[in-house]
Structure formats: C-alpha cells, structure tokens
C-alpha cells in the first residue's frame, strides 16, 4: 500500500471524519452481518408468520430462547 497522508488538526489530533485507520472500520463487518441477519429474519417472519414462532416455542423451547 502506498504511503498515504492522514489529515490531522494542527494539534496532531485526527481531523473530523478521519479515523486514521486506513484498514477501515473493523466493526462494520459485524454490523453489516447483523443487519443482514435481522432483515432476513424479518422477511421470513413476514412470509411464514407468527405460527412458526409458536410451533418452535412448543416443540423446541431451547431453540426458541436462542432466537
């Protein structure tokens, strides 16, 4: 990776909106995955409804609690 200049304030602090982490936000991947998972779960709920949750709660309480 070529040398990149990281924008800083005169006092040496990172400028607003610049983290100084050239590798990006390590938490972004986890947040993106969580958002995708919750979106998929919501789509599944819309397609199959509340009855699936009720059935899982009756037939497999441990699995129900994991969700």
Steps between C-alpha positions, in 0.01 A plus 500: 500500500648837407564753772188701567478829684246495782337837550562640848427818691789732588509346850555150355151364558318336213281737302123467529380202299848345477569203726859443395420131455593438139374143530145618548250437777549153646152510655331580169506136389328385819240777474435422133457129582263578788291726280484237224404230752221705657371599155490135390326401824239772446439382141457143624260618770297692241485193276421238767357703784466468870393135487860388439612667824213338688586156361871534582414623851288188559723244326846633583504753785883514507513598133226754557703664777812509281320719249 
